[in-house]
Amino acid sequence: MADAVGESADQARASLAKVSAFSAKHLLLIWLVLTNTVAFLLFAWDKFESGGSGGNRISEFNLAAIGAIGGWPGGLLAMLLFWHKTAKLSFKLKYAAGFVVWAGLIYAAVLFLHH
């Protein structure tokens, strides 16, 4: 009887670990899809809908920040597709710093998910 209870507890822990890993992986995927979509749309808005320099521009800080917290690939894709912010060295340096943060967060997430 004690072995059955021990096995039951072990099975419950294993099941909980699977659910936790399943949830964390899906949460990370949802977060990356969301932040990349937002980054892409923000770059597009800033390029096409801001009305030039007098319109409601999105700050370079905000563009770099959304990249840093997960949307870096989406922002880079928008930069390349729309030729937006590609000539400004100061922004490219900010976005490169955002890449370092993004890469560190992705690395930490991968380590977390494999342990």
CORGI-V764586 format. One record per residue. N is the residue number from 1. RES is the residue in three letters. PSI is psi in radians with two decimals (NA if undefined). BURIAL is + if it has 16 or more other ideal C-beta (glycine too) atoms within 10 Angstrom, else -. D_CENTER is the distance of its C-alpha to the mean C-alpha in whole Angstrom. Layout:
# CORGI-V764586
<<N/RES/PSI/BURIAL/D_CENTER> <N/RES/PSI/BURIAL/D_CENTER>>
This chain:
# CORGI-V764586
<<1/MET/-0.74/-/48> <2/ALA/-0.67/-/46> <3/ASP/-0.68/-/45> <4/ALA/-0.71/-/44> <5/VAL/-0.73/-/42> <6/GLY/-0.76/-/40> <7/GLU/-0.70/-/39> <8/SER/-0.78/-/38> <9/ALA/-0.73/-/36> <10/ASP/-0.73/-/34> <11/GLN/-0.68/-/33> <12/ALA/-0.75/-/32> <13/ARG/-0.73/-/30> <14/ALA/-0.73/-/29> <15/SER/-0.74/-/28> <16/LEU/-0.70/-/26> <17/ALA/-0.70/-/24> <18/LYS/-0.75/-/23> <19/VAL/-0.74/-/22> <20/SER/-0.80/-/20> <21/ALA/-0.72/-/18> <22/PHE/-0.83/-/18> <23/SER/-0.75/-/16> <24/ALA/-0.72/-/14> <25/LYS/-0.75/-/13> <26/HIS/-0.64/-/13> <27/LEU/-0.75/-/11> <28/LEU/-0.78/+/8> <29/LEU/-0.79/-/9> <30/ILE/-0.75/-/9> <31/TRP/-0.78/-/6> <32/LEU/-0.72/+/4> <33/VAL/-0.78/-/7> <34/LEU/-0.88/-/8> <35/THR/-0.61/+/5> <36/ASN/-0.67/+/6> <37/THR/-0.79/-/10> <38/VAL/-0.78/+/10> <39/ALA/-0.81/+/9> <40/PHE/-0.81/+/12> <41/LEU/-0.64/-/14> <42/LEU/-0.74/+/14> <43/PHE/-0.75/+/15> <44/ALA/-0.78/-/18> <45/TRP/-0.83/-/19> <46/ASP/-0.61/+/20> <47/LYS/-0.85/+/21> <48/PHE/-0.48/-/23> <49/GLU/-0.08/-/24> <50/SER/-0.16/-/24> <51/GLY/0.57/-/28> <52/GLY/-2.73/-/28> <53/SER/-0.33/-/28> <54/GLY/-0.13/-/30> <55/GLY/-3.01/-/27> <56/ASN/1.53/-/25> <57/ARG/2.69/-/22> <58/ILE/2.25/+/19> <59/SER/2.62/-/19> <60/GLU/-0.61/-/17> <61/PHE/-0.81/-/16> <62/ASN/-0.66/-/14> <63/LEU/-0.76/+/13> <64/ALA/-0.62/+/12> <65/ALA/-0.76/-/10> <66/ILE/-0.56/+/8> <67/GLY/-0.74/+/7> <68/ALA/-0.58/+/7> <69/ILE/0.12/+/5> <70/GLY/-0.36/+/2> <71/GLY/0.36/+/4> <72/TRP/-0.85/+/7> <73/PRO/-0.69/+/8> <74/GLY/-0.71/+/9> <75/GLY/-0.73/+/10> <76/LEU/-0.72/+/12> <77/LEU/-0.77/-/14> <78/ALA/-0.70/+/15> <79/MET/-0.78/+/16> <80/LEU/-0.66/-/18> <81/LEU/-0.71/-/19> <82/PHE/0.01/-/21> <83/TRP/0.85/-/22> <84/HIS/2.22/+/20> <85/LYS/0.28/+/20> <86/THR/-0.30/-/21> <87/ALA/-0.25/-/24> <88/LYS/1.86/-/23> <89/LEU/-0.69/-/23> <90/SER/-0.69/-/22> <91/PHE/-0.69/+/19> <92/LYS/-0.62/-/18> <93/LEU/-0.71/-/19> <94/LYS/-0.72/+/17> <95/TYR/-0.57/+/14> <96/ALA/-0.69/-/15> <97/ALA/-0.66/-/15> <98/GLY/-0.61/+/11> <99/PHE/-0.71/+/11> <100/VAL/-0.77/-/12> <101/VAL/-0.82/+/10> <102/TRP/-0.84/+/7> <103/ALA/-0.69/-/10> <104/GLY/-0.72/-/11> <105/LEU/-0.73/+/8> <106/ILE/-0.75/-/8> <107/TYR/-0.79/-/12> <108/ALA/-0.69/-/12> <109/ALA/-0.72/+/11> <110/VAL/-0.76/-/13> <111/LEU/-0.75/-/16> <112/PHE/-0.74/-/15> <113/LEU/-0.39/-/15> <114/HIS/0.04/-/18> <115/HIS/NA/-/20>>
